Amino acid sequence: MSKPKCKILCVDDHRDTSEMLQLLLVEENYEVHTAATMKEASILATEVEFDLFVLDKRLPDGTGIELCEILHELKPGVPCIFYTGDAYEIHRHEAMQAGAAAYVAKPDIEELINSVHKLLSQSECSAAA
């Protein structure tokens, strides 16, 4: 019996970004869900067992930093990757302080996919990828 696909939640208020990430990561054999707000992401995180969160830094109802902290409380041990246009070192530092496992500046999609593979390679679901 094969192991389940790794499940990723992409949180970005720009639907085109979420849809692009979903298409690219599904091609990499991941199951991808999307959310546009902190509230939507928090609800999904309690309903679905995700293996990874991909977060934008700016959301309509808060920040990705706040969401990363909330997700770490809801799902300890599930890594967060920031994929954001805020590329300054201070933003990277804030994200890492909040518990992020990686910080990738948009539009470096190749680095994001590499970070996803790296973080999920040790996961139980990685055998399905």
C-alpha positions as CSV (number, residue, x, y, z in Angstrom):
1,M,0.0,0.0,0.0
2,S,1.4,3.3,-1.0
3,K,1.9,6.2,1.5
4,P,-0.3,9.3,1.1
5,K,0.9,12.2,-0.9
6,C,2.5,15.1,1.1
7,K,-0.2,17.7,1.8
8,I,0.8,21.4,1.4
9,L,-1.3,24.5,2.4
10,C,-0.4,27.6,0.3
11,V,-1.6,30.8,1.9
12,D,-1.6,33.8,-0.4
13,D,-4.2,36.5,-0.9
14,H,-3.4,36.7,-4.6
15,R,-5.3,33.9,-6.2
16,D,-3.1,33.8,-9.3
17,T,-0.1,33.1,-7.1
18,S,-1.9,30.4,-5.2
19,E,-3.2,28.8,-8.4
20,M,0.3,28.8,-9.9
21,L,1.8,27.2,-6.8
22,Q,-0.9,24.6,-6.7
23,L,-0.4,23.7,-10.4
24,L,3.4,23.5,-10.0
25,L,3.4,21.5,-6.8
26,V,0.7,19.1,-8.0
27,E,3.0,18.4,-10.9
28,E,5.6,17.5,-8.3
29,N,3.1,14.9,-6.9
30,Y,2.0,16.9,-3.9
31,E,-1.6,17.4,-2.7
32,V,-2.1,21.2,-2.5
33,H,-4.8,23.2,-0.8
34,T,-5.0,27.0,-0.9
35,A,-6.2,29.7,1.5
36,A,-6.4,33.5,1.1
37,T,-6.6,34.6,4.7
38,M,-5.2,33.8,8.2
39,K,-8.7,32.7,9.2
40,E,-9.2,30.4,6.3
41,A,-5.8,28.9,6.7
42,S,-6.3,28.3,10.5
43,I,-9.6,26.5,9.8
44,L,-8.1,24.3,7.1
45,A,-5.1,23.5,9.4
46,T,-7.5,22.1,12.0
47,E,-9.4,20.1,9.4
48,V,-6.6,18.6,7.3
49,E,-3.3,17.1,8.4
50,F,-0.8,19.1,6.4
51,D,2.9,18.3,6.1
52,L,4.0,21.8,5.1
53,F,2.7,25.4,5.0
54,V,3.8,27.9,2.3
55,L,3.0,31.4,3.5
56,D,3.0,34.9,2.0
57,K,4.1,37.6,4.5
58,R,1.2,40.0,3.8
59,L,-2.4,38.8,4.2
60,P,-5.6,40.8,4.4
61,D,-6.4,39.9,8.0
62,G,-2.8,39.9,9.4
63,T,0.7,38.8,8.6
64,G,2.3,35.6,7.6
65,I,4.5,36.0,10.7
66,E,1.4,35.9,13.0
67,L,0.0,33.0,10.9
68,C,3.3,31.0,11.2
69,E,3.1,31.4,15.0
70,I,-0.5,30.3,15.1
71,L,0.2,27.3,12.8
72,H,3.1,26.2,15.1
73,E,0.7,26.2,18.0
74,L,-2.0,24.3,16.1
75,K,0.4,21.9,14.4
76,P,3.7,21.6,16.2
77,G,6.5,20.2,14.0
78,V,4.9,21.1,10.6
79,P,7.3,23.5,8.9
80,C,6.5,26.8,7.3
81,I,8.1,28.3,4.2
82,F,7.7,31.9,3.4
83,Y,7.3,32.7,-0.3
84,T,7.0,36.5,-0.4
85,G,7.9,39.7,-2.2
86,D,9.4,41.1,1.0
87,A,13.0,40.2,0.3
88,Y,14.9,42.3,2.9
89,E,17.0,40.6,5.5
90,I,15.0,42.1,8.3
91,H,11.9,40.3,6.9
92,R,13.8,37.0,6.6
93,H,15.0,37.4,10.2
94,E,11.4,38.1,11.5
95,A,10.1,35.0,9.7
96,M,12.9,32.7,11.1
97,Q,12.3,34.1,14.6
98,A,8.6,33.1,14.1
99,G,9.7,29.6,13.3
100,A,9.9,29.5,9.6
101,A,12.1,26.7,8.1
102,A,12.8,28.6,4.9
103,Y,12.4,32.1,3.3
104,V,12.2,32.4,-0.4
105,A,11.8,35.7,-2.3
106,K,9.3,35.9,-5.1
107,P,9.5,35.1,-8.0
108,D,12.2,32.4,-7.4
109,I,9.8,29.4,-7.9
110,E,12.8,27.0,-8.5
111,E,14.2,27.8,-5.0
112,L,10.7,27.4,-3.5
113,I,10.3,23.9,-5.1
114,N,13.8,23.0,-4.0
115,S,12.9,24.1,-0.4
116,V,9.6,22.1,-0.5
117,H,11.5,19.0,-1.6
118,K,14.2,19.4,1.0
119,L,11.8,19.9,3.9
120,L,9.5,17.1,2.9
121,S,12.3,14.6,2.0
122,Q,12.4,13.3,5.6
123,S,8.6,13.2,6.0
124,E,6.6,10.0,6.1
125,C,4.7,11.1,3.0
126,S,7.9,11.6,0.9
127,A,7.9,8.1,-0.4
128,A,4.8,9.0,-2.4
129,A,6.4,12.0,-4.0
